[in-house]
Amino acid sequence: MPKKPKYLHKDLNLPVIDSHSHYLSHATFQSWQVSSGAIQRRIRTRTDMKEVEVPNPDEDFAQRWVKELDRYGIEKIGMMVGPESWNEFANALKRFPERFYGYANINPLSPDAEKQARHAIRKLGFHGFKLYPVLHNFHTYDEEAYRVYQIADELQVPVLHHFGISIGAGVNLRYCNPLDLQPAARDFPNVRFGIAHLGAGMFRETLLLFYQQDNIYVDTSGSNIWMRYIPYPSDLIGVMKRALEAGGPERIVFGTDSSMFPRGFRYDILDKQLRIFKDLQVSDENLRKIFSENILSLMGRRKG
């Protein structure tokens, strides 16, 4: 008989994989070069978090996350990881390969971006790339970005993008439009291009791209408070309904955008999204795709 999975959601009765969270280690906080107080103030004004705990440099941060996954019965989690924490997270991947996926944050404008990208996949064991156009000031049709996409094509790993608004300081919304990604999606048909947070406010543009390009996927991560800032009334059930209509359940992956302690894993987002998909009468088969199978398929293509 097949072995029953160890981690099963109490309502879904299947493994749940969070495709989008953040590994914000002590090194990450140091790299921001701002005071803990400044971080606290920005988080409290731009998110629903009440407090932020700066990780202790001596703690086993990977083990803390594993305990958090165990607490909520989560099979595996995909982490966005900045270069300052790559080596630490690579060690976590070796210790807990069954519990973590890793997206390496890449700035394609860095002089050694291509070298970094290959190193992250081939040597450190990452599973994909995370690009942040609004933070690093580039368009996804720029030559520098294409160099990263070429490596993704070669190694068959997905590339996730943050478009739209951001809680980060210093972002440039000139680069926030997901439609910028259409030329790359057309030119690299074998690469799976992701749009985080359903476009983070650029939802109309995300839907157009989602419809137009079969190699686009979206993740559902975050509290999706961007709905407050669009010029037409919307709610999450309407957003999910339109995403299902535009791209289908095969190209939607569940995520929470979990990041900082003491909040830890955002079970509230899992619970809310599960109830919404059930209200939309999404079948059990398609629930399995959204909450685990689609991300398994994306990450299972890697050649690095």
C-alpha positions as CSV (number, residue, x, y, z in Angstrom):
1,M,0.0,0.0,0.0
2,P,1.2,3.6,-0.7
3,K,2.5,5.3,2.4
4,K,0.1,7.9,3.7
5,P,1.6,11.4,3.7
6,K,2.8,12.6,7.1
7,Y,1.4,16.1,6.8
8,L,-2.2,16.4,5.8
9,H,-4.4,19.5,6.1
10,K,-7.3,18.7,8.4
11,D,-10.0,19.9,5.9
12,L,-8.3,19.2,2.6
13,N,-7.0,15.8,3.7
14,L,-4.0,16.3,1.4
15,P,-0.5,17.8,1.6
16,V,-0.4,21.6,1.5
17,I,2.6,23.3,0.0
18,D,3.1,27.1,0.5
19,S,4.8,28.3,-2.7
20,H,5.7,31.8,-1.5
21,S,7.2,32.8,1.8
22,H,10.3,34.6,2.9
23,Y,13.5,33.4,4.7
24,L,14.3,36.6,6.7
25,S,17.3,35.6,8.8
26,H,19.5,37.7,11.0
27,A,21.7,38.3,8.0
28,T,18.7,39.7,6.1
29,F,17.9,42.2,8.8
30,Q,21.5,43.3,8.8
31,S,21.6,43.7,5.1
32,W,18.7,46.2,5.2
33,Q,21.0,48.6,7.1
34,V,18.2,50.3,9.0
35,S,17.4,50.2,12.7
36,S,15.1,47.7,14.2
37,G,12.8,50.6,15.2
38,A,12.6,51.8,11.6
39,I,11.7,48.3,10.5
40,Q,9.0,48.0,13.1
41,R,7.4,51.3,12.2
42,R,7.3,50.5,8.4
43,I,5.9,47.1,9.1
44,R,3.2,48.4,11.4
45,T,2.1,51.1,8.9
46,R,2.2,48.9,5.7
47,T,1.1,45.5,7.0
48,D,-1.3,43.9,9.5
49,M,1.6,42.8,11.7
50,K,1.7,44.3,15.2
51,E,5.4,43.4,16.0
52,V,8.5,42.1,14.4
53,E,11.2,39.9,16.0
54,V,14.7,40.3,14.7
55,P,16.2,36.7,14.6
56,N,18.9,35.8,17.0
57,P,22.1,35.1,15.1
58,D,22.8,32.1,17.2
59,E,19.4,30.4,16.8
60,D,18.7,27.5,14.4
61,F,16.4,29.5,12.1
62,A,15.8,26.6,9.7
63,Q,14.7,24.3,12.5
64,R,12.4,27.0,13.8
65,W,10.7,27.1,10.5
66,V,10.4,23.3,10.4
67,K,8.7,23.4,13.8
68,E,6.3,26.0,12.5
69,L,5.4,23.8,9.5
70,D,4.9,20.9,11.8
71,R,2.6,23.0,14.0
72,Y,0.2,23.6,11.2
73,G,0.6,20.4,9.2
74,I,2.3,22.0,6.2
75,E,4.2,19.6,4.0
76,K,6.7,22.0,2.4
77,I,7.3,25.7,2.0
78,G,8.9,27.8,-0.8
79,M,11.2,30.5,0.5
80,M,12.4,33.7,-1.2
81,V,16.0,34.2,-0.1
82,G,18.3,37.2,-0.5
83,P,22.0,36.7,-1.4
84,E,23.1,37.5,2.1
85,S,21.3,34.3,3.3
86,W,22.0,32.0,0.4
87,N,24.6,29.9,2.1
88,E,22.6,29.6,5.3
89,F,19.6,28.5,3.3
90,A,21.6,26.1,1.2
91,N,22.5,24.3,4.4
92,A,18.8,24.3,5.3
93,L,18.0,22.6,2.0
94,K,20.6,19.9,2.7
95,R,19.2,19.3,6.2
96,F,15.5,19.4,5.4
97,P,15.2,18.8,1.6
98,E,11.7,17.5,2.1
99,R,10.5,20.7,3.8
100,F,11.9,23.6,1.8
101,Y,12.0,25.0,-1.7
102,G,14.3,27.9,-2.5
103,Y,13.9,30.8,-4.8
104,A,17.2,32.8,-5.2
105,N,16.6,36.6,-5.2
106,I,18.5,37.9,-8.3
107,N,19.2,41.4,-9.4
108,P,19.8,41.1,-13.1
109,L,21.6,44.4,-13.2
110,S,24.4,43.1,-11.0
111,P,27.6,42.7,-13.0
112,D,27.9,39.0,-12.0
113,A,24.1,38.2,-12.1
114,E,24.6,35.3,-14.6
115,K,27.3,33.7,-12.4
116,Q,25.2,34.2,-9.3
117,A,22.2,32.6,-11.0
118,R,24.1,29.4,-12.1
119,H,25.8,29.1,-8.7
120,A,22.4,29.4,-6.9
121,I,20.9,26.5,-8.8
122,R,23.9,24.2,-9.5
123,K,25.9,24.6,-6.4
124,L,23.5,25.7,-3.7
125,G,20.5,23.7,-4.7
126,F,17.9,26.4,-5.2
127,H,14.8,25.6,-7.3
128,G,14.1,28.9,-9.0
129,F,14.7,32.6,-9.3
130,K,12.8,35.6,-7.8
131,L,13.1,38.9,-9.6
132,Y,11.9,42.2,-8.2
133,P,11.6,44.8,-11.0
134,V,10.1,47.6,-8.8
135,L,13.0,47.3,-6.4
136,H,15.9,46.8,-8.7
137,N,14.8,49.3,-11.5
138,F,14.5,47.2,-14.6
139,H,11.9,46.1,-17.2
140,T,11.5,42.4,-17.7
141,Y,12.1,42.9,-21.4
142,D,15.6,44.4,-20.8
143,E,18.6,42.6,-22.0
144,E,19.9,42.0,-18.4
145,A,16.7,40.2,-17.5
146,Y,16.8,38.1,-20.6
147,R,20.2,36.8,-19.5
148,V,18.6,35.4,-16.4
149,Y,15.7,34.0,-18.4
150,Q,18.2,32.3,-20.7
151,I,19.7,30.5,-17.6
152,A,16.2,29.6,-16.4
153,D,15.5,28.1,-19.8
154,E,18.8,26.2,-19.7
155,L,18.2,24.8,-16.2
156,Q,14.4,24.5,-16.5
157,V,13.6,26.5,-13.4
158,P,10.7,28.9,-12.8
159,V,11.1,32.7,-12.5
160,L,8.8,34.5,-10.1
161,H,8.3,38.2,-10.3
162,H,7.0,40.9,-7.9
163,F,5.1,43.5,-9.8
164,G,2.7,46.1,-8.5
165,I,2.9,47.8,-5.1
166,S,5.3,46.8,-2.3
167,I,5.9,47.5,1.4
168,G,9.6,48.0,0.6
169,A,11.1,51.5,0.7
170,G,12.5,53.0,-2.4
171,V,10.5,51.0,-5.0
172,N,9.9,52.5,-8.4
173,L,6.4,51.9,-9.8
174,R,7.6,52.7,-13.3
175,Y,8.5,49.0,-13.4
176,C,5.3,47.6,-11.9
177,N,3.4,46.4,-14.9
178,P,3.1,42.6,-15.4
179,L,2.5,43.2,-19.2
180,D,6.2,44.0,-19.5
181,L,6.7,40.3,-19.1
182,Q,4.8,39.3,-22.2
183,P,7.8,39.5,-24.6
184,A,9.9,37.3,-22.4
185,A,7.1,34.8,-22.0
186,R,6.7,34.7,-25.8
187,D,10.4,34.4,-26.4
188,F,11.0,31.7,-23.7
189,P,8.0,29.4,-24.2
190,N,9.7,26.6,-22.1
191,V,10.2,28.8,-19.0
192,R,7.5,29.1,-16.4
193,F,7.1,32.7,-15.4
194,G,5.3,33.5,-12.2
195,I,3.5,36.6,-11.0
196,A,3.4,37.0,-7.2
197,H,0.4,38.2,-5.2
198,L,-1.9,38.1,-8.2
199,G,-0.1,41.2,-9.5
200,A,-0.2,43.2,-6.2
201,G,-2.7,45.7,-7.6
202,M,-2.0,45.2,-11.3
203,F,-4.8,42.7,-11.5
204,R,-6.3,43.7,-14.8
205,E,-2.9,43.5,-16.4
206,T,-2.2,40.1,-14.7
207,L,-5.4,38.7,-16.1
208,L,-4.6,39.8,-19.6
209,L,-1.2,38.2,-19.5
210,F,-2.6,35.1,-17.8
211,Y,-5.0,34.7,-20.6
212,Q,-2.5,35.5,-23.4
213,Q,0.5,33.3,-22.3
214,D,0.2,29.7,-21.4
215,N,3.5,29.7,-19.6
216,I,2.4,32.2,-17.0
217,Y,1.4,31.2,-13.5
218,V,0.2,33.3,-10.6
219,D,0.5,32.8,-6.8
220,T,-2.2,33.7,-4.3
221,S,0.2,34.8,-1.6
222,G,-0.3,37.6,0.9
223,S,-3.1,39.4,2.5
224,N,-4.0,41.0,-0.9
225,I,-4.6,44.4,0.7
226,W,-3.9,45.8,-2.8
227,M,-7.6,45.4,-3.4
228,R,-8.0,48.6,-1.4
229,Y,-6.1,50.6,-4.0
230,I,-7.7,49.6,-7.2
231,P,-10.3,52.0,-8.7
232,Y,-13.2,49.5,-8.7
233,P,-14.9,47.5,-6.0
234,S,-13.4,44.0,-5.5
235,D,-13.2,41.2,-3.0
236,L,-11.0,38.1,-2.8
237,I,-13.7,35.7,-3.9
238,G,-14.2,37.8,-7.1
239,V,-10.5,38.0,-7.6
240,M,-10.1,34.2,-7.4
241,K,-13.1,33.6,-9.6
242,R,-11.6,35.8,-12.4
243,A,-8.1,34.2,-12.0
244,L,-9.7,30.7,-12.4
245,E,-11.6,32.0,-15.5
246,A,-8.5,33.5,-17.1
247,G,-5.9,30.9,-16.5
248,G,-7.6,27.8,-15.0
249,P,-6.7,25.9,-11.8
250,E,-3.6,24.4,-13.4
251,R,-1.7,27.7,-13.3
252,I,-2.6,28.9,-9.9
253,V,-0.4,28.1,-6.9
254,F,-1.2,28.7,-3.3
255,G,1.0,30.9,-1.1
256,T,0.8,32.9,2.1
257,D,3.7,35.4,2.0
258,S,4.7,34.3,5.5
259,S,7.8,36.0,6.6
260,M,8.5,37.2,10.2
261,F,8.1,36.0,13.7
262,P,6.3,36.0,16.1
263,R,3.5,35.8,13.5
264,G,5.2,32.9,11.7
265,F,3.2,30.8,9.2
266,R,0.0,32.6,8.1
267,Y,-2.5,29.9,8.7
268,D,-5.3,32.6,8.5
269,I,-4.5,33.0,4.8
270,L,-4.6,29.3,4.1
271,D,-7.9,29.0,5.9
272,K,-9.5,32.0,4.1
273,Q,-8.3,30.9,0.7
274,L,-9.5,27.4,1.2
275,R,-13.0,28.6,2.2
276,I,-13.1,30.9,-0.9
277,F,-12.2,28.1,-3.3
278,K,-14.7,25.8,-1.7
279,D,-17.4,28.6,-2.0
280,L,-16.5,28.8,-5.7
281,Q,-17.2,25.0,-5.9
282,V,-13.7,24.2,-7.1
283,S,-13.4,20.4,-7.3
284,D,-11.3,18.3,-5.0
285,E,-9.1,17.5,-7.9
286,N,-8.5,21.1,-8.7
287,L,-8.0,22.0,-5.0
288,R,-5.1,19.4,-5.0
289,K,-3.6,21.2,-8.0
290,I,-3.8,24.6,-6.4
291,F,-2.6,23.7,-3.0
292,S,0.2,21.2,-3.8
293,E,0.4,19.6,-7.3
294,N,1.0,22.6,-9.4
295,I,4.0,23.8,-7.4
296,L,5.4,20.2,-7.3
297,S,5.2,20.2,-11.1
298,L,6.9,23.5,-11.4
299,M,9.8,22.6,-9.2
300,G,10.2,19.1,-10.6
301,R,11.5,20.3,-13.9
302,R,14.9,21.5,-12.7
303,K,18.0,20.3,-14.6
304,G,20.6,22.0,-12.4
